[in-house]
């Protein structure tokens, strides 16, 4: 562009989307002609890439950028494909987003090919183990059980175990026929459960298992007589419920599996004593019915 200007001092700025502004100051004399060239710099970002173990080859959009650890600079703003390769390890591929004038930190951990092969082999074999978990949304109980996974039987998954409530009821007052207080008690839900489902492998280390099951609840009471000797009328109270849920598992290695399982329980049968407590004690009600999320860890033999 050619511009006629009066003599004087001017700040000249060139702007363009995706580039830094190019700015120059000029002093123009009368009848003077100045040829000016402005070159905006492309806005770029950087990526600081580390791996465990190190010395992995870095490829960005298919171009070899050297080995880790490395700060890769002058990357165009936007999405790029990052690939990390190292002998005897499974390649890592992911999409990274470069931000202008910023450095993003990327730290990746390799998995050995031998480990992946062992996990694949184990996924096709019967698996047995035990698990420790807790329901912490409503029933608030700790659970210990045994489990089995049978891939050659349509992924049949079986679980059996027991649970113990971590929360007791409020104090319950019991009266005789003459409305005399005869005892005070607290109750803790405990029991056993059995679940059956179908395990569906989602990749090497993930499994999704829809399941259904039954649970039997008995109440442990802490009874205190008041006035004269009497027995706890709810001492042998019990209930049976059914459970519907879906278990999401991650196999960290050949033996350790972590999981969480959203589920919902429905009451099927209640004894008379359980019905009385069910209507008045939220802890008893939640132990039998309601939404839970079971989280825990399994050890596979």
Order of alpha helices (4+ residues) and beta strands (2+ residues): beta-beta-beta-beta-beta-beta-beta-beta-beta-alpha-beta-beta-beta-beta-beta-beta-beta-beta-alpha-alpha-beta
